[in-house]
Amino acid sequence: MILLARLHDWTKNTATQAEVHVAILDTVRVPLPRPPFTEDDTETLTDQVYDYAWQRTANGQSLHVT
């Protein structure tokens, strides 16, 4: 998994944004059982995680969950 802390200003670089999205997709895809989860379910979850990471990072907040 990509460590976002090591990617300076990743939200400002299109190529890095894509790299982060793919890394999240790869991480989400592995543990989800097929069925019941579909590829659409995986994409939706990936988008939600990506949006969460984007918003937190853009606001200068940590991604650590306590």
N, C-alpha and C positions, 0 to 999 in steps of 0.2 A: 504494500500500500504506500502511496505517496504521503510523505509527511508535509502537510501544508505549511507548517511553520518554517520549513526550509525553502519554500517557494515565495520569494519576495514579490509582493504585488501581483500574485497570480490572477487576481480578478481583473487586471488591466491588460492581460495578454491573451489574445484569442487562442493561440496554440497551447498555452499552458492551461487555459480553461478546458479545452478539449481533452487534454491529458488527464486532468483531474476527473472529468466526467467519465472517461473510459475506466480509470482506476476504480472509481466508485462502482460502476457497472460490473466490473470483474469481481469485485469484492462481494457485491450483493448477489450476483448470479450463483455462485458456488453453493451457499448453504440452503437456498430455497428449493424445496422438493418439487418435482414435476410429476404428475399433478400434485397438488391443486393449483400451484402458481403457474401462470402463463408468461410468455415473453412480454406481453403488455403489462402484466402486473410488475414484472421486474423493471421495466422501463419507468413505470410510474413511481415505484419506490426509489429508484436511482435519481430521478428528477427531484423528488422530495428531499432526499439527503443532500444532493448538490445545492438546491436552493437554500437549505438550512446552512450549509457550510459557507455559501456565498454571502448570505445576509450577515452571519456572525463575523466573518472575516472583514467584510466591507465596513462594518461598524466598529472594528477594532476589538471585537470580543473574542474570548477564547472558545475553542471547540471542545474543551474538556467537559465531560459530563460528570457531575458529582452525585 
